[in-house]
Amino acid sequence: MVEIIEDKKGESIVLMDISRQSIFADYFIIANGASERQLKALAEAVSDASSGLLKRRHVMRRADEQAQSGWILIDLGGVVVHLFSPAQRKHYNLEGLWKEAKILLRVQ
C-alpha cells in the first residue's frame, strides 16, 4: 500500500506498527495529499488495490465527503490507511497520539 500511495504522489508517508498498542489493527499508514482531488485519487488507488487482496473487507468509498473534511480513513482490517490534508494531519497528530508505536518506514 505504501508503494501505491507513493506512486500517486502521496507525501510524508509513515508506516507505523501499532500492534502492541491496539486491538483493532496492526498497522497505520499515514500520508498527505496536497488537495481534495489528490486525496480522492489516493483513496481510489488504495481501494482498488485492496479490493483484490481483501475481498471480504469493507472499504470505505465515500471519498468525496471525506476529502472535503481533509481526512479519508480506509479500514483494511489489520491495516488502517489515513489520508490527510497537511492541515488536518497536523491538527489530529496521529503520530503524536500513537507515539509508542514503532515507525517501520518514513517516506518524505
N, CA and C atoms as a LAMMPS dump frame, in Angstrom:
ITEM: TIMESTEP
0
ITEM: NUMBER OF ATOMS
324
ITEM: BOX BOUNDS ff ff ff
-5.0000000000000000e+02 5.0000000000000000e+02
-5.0000000000000000e+02 5.0000000000000000e+02
-5.0000000000000000e+02 5.0000000000000000e+02
ITEM: ATOMS id mol type element x y z
1 1 1 N 0.818 -1.196 0
2 1 2 C 0 0 0
3 1 3 C 0.863 1.262 0
4 2 1 N 1.986 1.195 0.713
5 2 2 C 2.877 2.36 0.75
6 2 3 C 3.346 2.696 -0.661
7 3 1 N 3.716 1.678 -1.449
8 3 2 C 4.177 1.918 -2.818
9 3 3 C 3.077 2.537 -3.675
10 4 1 N 1.855 2.091 -3.478
11 4 2 C 0.728 2.634 -4.243
12 4 3 C 0.53 4.111 -3.911
13 5 1 N 0.592 4.442 -2.644
14 5 2 C 0.45 5.839 -2.221
15 5 3 C 1.61 6.67 -2.757
16 6 1 N 2.805 6.107 -2.707
17 6 2 C 3.983 6.812 -3.222
18 6 3 C 3.859 7.032 -4.731
19 7 1 N 3.39 6.023 -5.468
20 7 2 C 3.214 6.147 -6.919
21 7 3 C 2.221 7.24 -7.292
22 8 1 N 1.228 7.474 -6.436
23 8 2 C 0.228 8.518 -6.681
24 8 3 C 0.642 9.865 -6.083
25 9 1 N 1.906 9.963 -5.717
26 9 2 C 2.492 11.214 -5.214
27 9 3 C 1.985 11.621 -3.837
28 10 1 N 1.598 10.629 -3.03
29 10 2 C 1.297 10.92 -1.632
30 10 3 C 2.559 11.425 -0.948
31 11 1 N 2.401 12.275 0.034
32 11 2 C 3.545 12.922 0.686
33 11 3 C 3.646 12.515 2.15
34 12 1 N 4.86 12.598 2.686
35 12 2 C 5.12 12.355 4.113
36 12 3 C 4.471 11.051 4.591
37 13 1 N 4.792 9.97 3.904
38 13 2 C 4.189 8.669 4.191
39 13 3 C 4.877 8.032 5.392
40 14 1 N 4.068 7.522 6.313
41 14 2 C 4.585 6.847 7.509
42 14 3 C 3.854 5.514 7.661
43 15 1 N 4.625 4.459 7.902
44 15 2 C 4.071 3.147 8.233
45 15 3 C 4.4 2.876 9.689
46 16 1 N 3.356 2.691 10.503
47 16 2 C 3.525 2.501 11.944
48 16 3 C 3.018 1.126 12.363
49 17 1 N 3.776 0.45 13.21
50 17 2 C 3.339 -0.804 13.817
51 17 3 C 2.65 -0.45 15.131
52 18 1 N 1.326 -0.592 15.157
53 18 2 C 0.555 -0.26 16.362
54 18 3 C 0.052 -1.515 17.072
55 19 1 N 0.565 -2.673 16.691
56 19 2 C 0.03 -3.947 17.196
57 19 3 C 0.129 -4.091 18.713
58 20 1 N 1.113 -3.472 19.324
59 20 2 C 1.245 -3.567 20.785
60 20 3 C 0.357 -2.571 21.525
61 21 1 N -0.134 -1.57 20.821
62 21 2 C -0.966 -0.544 21.439
63 21 3 C -2.44 -0.669 21.06
64 22 1 N -2.771 -1.551 20.14
65 22 2 C -4.125 -1.578 19.59
66 22 3 C -4.673 -2.996 19.486
67 23 1 N -5.988 -3.107 19.659
68 23 2 C -6.639 -4.39 19.413
69 23 3 C -7.419 -4.385 18.096
70 24 1 N -7.546 -3.226 17.449
71 24 2 C -8.363 -3.143 16.239
72 24 3 C -7.567 -3.172 14.947
73 25 1 N -6.253 -2.985 15.017
74 25 2 C -5.42 -3.013 13.815
75 25 3 C -3.975 -3.263 14.221
76 26 1 N -3.181 -3.673 13.253
77 26 2 C -1.753 -3.892 13.489
78 26 3 C -0.891 -2.746 12.959
79 27 1 N -1.37 -2.092 11.907
80 27 2 C -0.568 -1.054 11.263
81 27 3 C -1.428 0.151 10.889
82 28 1 N -0.8 1.314 10.929
83 28 2 C -1.344 2.539 10.36
84 28 3 C -0.442 2.925 9.2
85 29 1 N -1.038 3.346 8.121
86 29 2 C -0.315 4.049 7.066
87 29 3 C -0.902 5.452 7.052
88 30 1 N -0.046 6.438 7.199
89 30 2 C -0.474 7.838 7.243
90 30 3 C 0.231 8.568 6.106
91 31 1 N -0.533 9.362 5.348
92 31 2 C 0.059 10.112 4.242
93 31 3 C -0.73 11.391 4.003
94 32 1 N -0.084 12.331 3.344
95 32 2 C -0.706 13.6 2.966
96 32 3 C -1.048 13.602 1.488
97 33 1 N -2.124 14.305 1.167
98 33 2 C -2.445 14.675 -0.199
99 33 3 C -2.487 16.188 -0.259
100 34 1 N -2.004 16.755 -1.346
101 34 2 C -1.878 18.207 -1.441
102 34 3 C -3.209 18.913 -1.702
103 35 1 N -4.222 18.172 -2.164
104 35 2 C -5.517 18.78 -2.488
105 35 3 C -6.624 17.744 -2.292
106 36 1 N -7.875 18.206 -2.322
107 36 2 C -9.013 17.278 -2.243
108 36 3 C -8.955 16.273 -3.385
109 37 1 N -8.635 16.764 -4.549
110 37 2 C -8.558 15.895 -5.731
111 37 3 C -7.509 14.804 -5.542
112 38 1 N -6.352 15.182 -5.012
113 38 2 C -5.313 14.183 -4.791
114 38 3 C -5.723 13.201 -3.695
115 39 1 N -6.368 13.678 -2.637
116 39 2 C -6.845 12.772 -1.59
117 39 3 C -7.795 11.734 -2.175
118 40 1 N -8.704 12.165 -3.046
119 40 2 C -9.638 11.226 -3.673
120 40 3 C -8.899 10.226 -4.554
121 41 1 N -7.897 10.701 -5.296
122 41 2 C -7.119 9.804 -6.161
123 41 3 C -6.344 8.78 -5.333
124 42 1 N -5.766 9.225 -4.221
125 42 2 C -5.054 8.305 -3.331
126 42 3 C -6.012 7.264 -2.761
127 43 1 N -7.18 7.71 -2.314
128 43 2 C -8.169 6.791 -1.74
129 43 3 C -8.635 5.776 -2.777
130 44 1 N -8.867 6.224 -3.976
131 44 2 C -9.306 5.315 -5.039
132 44 3 C -8.225 4.283 -5.357
133 45 1 N -6.972 4.713 -5.407
134 45 2 C -5.875 3.781 -5.686
135 45 3 C -5.745 2.732 -4.586
136 46 1 N -5.845 3.154 -3.335
137 46 2 C -5.772 2.213 -2.21
138 46 3 C -6.964 1.262 -2.246
139 47 1 N -8.151 1.79 -2.486
140 47 2 C -9.358 0.958 -2.546
141 47 3 C -9.27 -0.065 -3.672
142 48 1 N -8.828 0.381 -4.846
143 48 2 C -8.704 -0.533 -5.987
144 48 3 C -7.699 -1.641 -5.693
145 49 1 N -6.567 -1.282 -5.115
146 49 2 C -5.535 -2.274 -4.813
147 49 3 C -5.992 -3.244 -3.735
148 50 1 N -6.724 -2.761 -2.768
149 50 2 C -7.132 -3.616 -1.652
150 50 3 C -8.299 -4.522 -2.006
151 51 1 N -9.112 -4.142 -2.962
152 51 2 C -10.283 -4.967 -3.283
153 51 3 C -9.87 -6.337 -3.797
154 52 1 N -8.745 -6.428 -4.471
155 52 2 C -8.251 -7.723 -4.915
156 52 3 C -7.633 -8.529 -3.792
157 53 1 N -7.045 -7.849 -2.827
158 53 2 C -6.368 -8.53 -1.725
159 53 3 C -7.319 -8.907 -0.601
160 54 1 N -8.28 -8.067 -0.332
161 54 2 C -9.161 -8.248 0.823
162 54 3 C -10.616 -8.227 0.376
163 55 1 N -11.009 -9.225 -0.365
164 55 2 C -12.342 -9.242 -0.961
165 55 3 C -13.461 -9.183 0.064
166 56 1 N -13.235 -9.671 1.257
167 56 2 C -14.306 -9.716 2.259
168 56 3 C -14.33 -8.495 3.158
169 57 1 N -13.39 -7.633 3.011
170 57 2 C -13.336 -6.425 3.844
171 57 3 C -14.132 -5.307 3.181
172 58 1 N -14.774 -4.52 4.019
173 58 2 C -15.499 -3.356 3.517
174 58 3 C -14.513 -2.201 3.409
175 59 1 N -14.431 -1.639 2.231
176 59 2 C -13.552 -0.492 2.005
177 59 3 C -14.432 0.734 1.812
178 60 1 N -14.181 1.761 2.596
179 60 2 C -14.991 2.976 2.512
180 60 3 C -14.769 3.661 1.176
181 61 1 N -15.863 4.036 0.544
182 61 2 C -15.767 4.686 -0.754
183 61 3 C -16.477 6.043 -0.769
184 62 1 N -16.593 6.666 0.355
185 62 2 C -17.198 7.995 0.422
186 62 3 C -16.107 9.054 0.319
187 63 1 N -15.231 8.903 -0.633
188 63 2 C -14.057 9.763 -0.731
189 63 3 C -14.406 11.232 -0.928
190 64 1 N -15.489 11.535 -1.643
191 64 2 C -15.845 12.937 -1.873
192 64 3 C -16.09 13.673 -0.564
193 65 1 N -16.954 13.11 0.282
194 65 2 C -17.264 13.751 1.561
195 65 3 C -16.034 13.817 2.457
196 66 1 N -15.304 12.732 2.517
197 66 2 C -14.147 12.68 3.4
198 66 3 C -13.029 13.6 2.916
199 67 1 N -12.841 13.708 1.607
200 67 2 C -11.8 14.59 1.083
201 67 3 C -12.082 16.036 1.464
202 68 1 N -13.356 16.428 1.466
203 68 2 C -13.711 17.788 1.86
204 68 3 C -13.339 18.057 3.307
205 69 1 N -13.402 17.026 4.142
206 69 2 C -13.046 17.199 5.554
207 69 3 C -11.537 17.214 5.754
208 70 1 N -10.783 16.742 4.754
209 70 2 C -9.331 16.701 4.873
210 70 3 C -8.798 15.428 5.496
211 71 1 N -9.663 14.426 5.688
212 71 2 C -9.215 13.161 6.28
213 71 3 C -10.038 12.027 5.695
214 72 1 N -9.369 11.14 4.984
215 72 2 C -10.008 9.934 4.461
216 72 3 C -9.421 8.752 5.214
217 73 1 N -10.284 7.94 5.788
218 73 2 C -9.868 6.748 6.521
219 73 3 C -10.343 5.523 5.753
220 74 1 N -9.43 4.596 5.504
221 74 2 C -9.768 3.349 4.826
222 74 3 C -9.345 2.204 5.737
223 75 1 N -10.318 1.451 6.205
224 75 2 C -10.078 0.338 7.129
225 75 3 C -9.938 -0.947 6.328
226 76 1 N -8.734 -1.494 6.32
227 76 2 C -8.459 -2.724 5.588
228 76 3 C -8.316 -3.915 6.531
229 77 1 N -8.843 -3.792 7.716
230 77 2 C -8.716 -4.871 8.698
231 77 3 C -7.492 -4.645 9.559
232 78 1 N -6.433 -5.355 9.288
233 78 2 C -5.207 -5.211 10.063
234 78 3 C -4.439 -3.937 9.768
235 79 1 N -4.789 -3.287 8.677
236 79 2 C -4.126 -2.043 8.27
237 79 3 C -5.186 -0.954 8.135
238 80 1 N -4.929 0.192 8.75
239 80 2 C -5.814 1.347 8.6
240 80 3 C -5.016 2.44 7.897
241 81 1 N -5.553 2.912 6.779
242 81 2 C -4.897 3.948 5.984
243 81 3 C -5.563 5.281 6.299
244 82 1 N -4.75 6.26 6.675
245 82 2 C -5.218 7.618 6.964
246 82 3 C -4.614 8.544 5.912
247 83 1 N -5.46 9.174 5.121
248 83 2 C -5.021 10.129 4.111
249 83 3 C -5.499 11.509 4.544
250 84 1 N -4.555 12.412 4.735
251 84 2 C -4.846 13.725 5.307
252 84 3 C -4.46 14.861 4.378
253 85 1 N -5.147 15.996 4.55
254 85 2 C -4.601 17.262 4.078
255 85 3 C -3.509 17.622 5.088
256 86 1 N -2.51 18.413 4.698
257 86 2 C -1.46 18.767 5.663
258 86 3 C -2.009 19.418 6.937
259 87 1 N -3.011 20.286 6.807
260 87 2 C -3.561 20.97 7.989
261 87 3 C -4.251 19.989 8.933
262 88 1 N -5.025 19.068 8.388
263 88 2 C -5.726 18.102 9.236
264 88 3 C -4.753 17.11 9.873
265 89 1 N -3.715 16.763 9.157
266 89 2 C -2.721 15.858 9.75
267 89 3 C -2.063 16.51 10.956
268 90 1 N -1.726 17.777 10.805
269 90 2 C -1.126 18.498 11.929
270 90 3 C -2.124 18.607 13.082
271 91 1 N -3.371 18.897 12.761
272 91 2 C -4.409 19.058 13.785
273 91 3 C -4.628 17.767 14.584
274 92 1 N -4.795 16.647 13.897
275 92 2 C -5.093 15.387 14.587
276 92 3 C -3.854 14.707 15.157
277 93 1 N -2.694 14.951 14.581
278 93 2 C -1.41 14.5 15.121
279 93 3 C -1.419 13.023 15.545
280 94 1 N -1.798 12.141 14.625
281 94 2 C -1.84 10.714 14.958
282 94 3 C -0.482 10.173 15.378
283 95 1 N 0.581 10.66 14.746
284 95 2 C 1.917 10.199 15.147
285 95 3 C 2.194 10.532 16.604
286 96 1 N 1.744 11.688 17.066
287 96 2 C 1.918 12.061 18.465
288 96 3 C 1.032 11.251 19.393
289 97 1 N -0.209 11.01 18.971
290 97 2 C -1.129 10.218 19.789
291 97 3 C -0.67 8.769 19.926
292 98 1 N -0.041 8.268 18.889
293 98 2 C 0.434 6.885 18.879
294 98 3 C 1.962 6.851 18.973
295 99 1 N 2.539 7.726 19.777
296 99 2 C 3.999 7.873 19.848
297 99 3 C 4.718 6.623 20.344
298 100 1 N 4.014 5.727 21.025
299 100 2 C 4.632 4.482 21.491
300 100 3 C 4.775 3.462 20.362
301 101 1 N 4.093 3.69 19.259
302 101 2 C 4.154 2.766 18.122
303 101 3 C 5.522 2.846 17.452
304 102 1 N 5.914 1.75 16.859
305 102 2 C 7.196 1.691 16.157
306 102 3 C 7.009 2.194 14.724
307 103 1 N 7.854 3.131 14.313
308 103 2 C 7.852 3.624 12.938
309 103 3 C 8.663 2.628 12.105
310 104 1 N 8.01 1.978 11.154
311 104 2 C 8.683 0.995 10.312
312 104 3 C 9.253 1.614 9.047
313 105 1 N 8.616 2.68 8.573
314 105 2 C 9.038 3.302 7.329
315 105 3 C 8.572 4.748 7.313
316 106 1 N 9.433 5.597 6.791
317 106 2 C 9.082 7.011 6.624
318 106 3 C 9.579 7.434 5.239
319 107 1 N 8.652 7.886 4.391
320 107 2 C 8.989 8.327 3.039
321 107 3 C 8.608 9.794 2.927
322 108 1 N 9.57 10.647 2.689
323 108 2 C 9.302 12.08 2.572
324 108 3 C 8.973 12.384 1.14
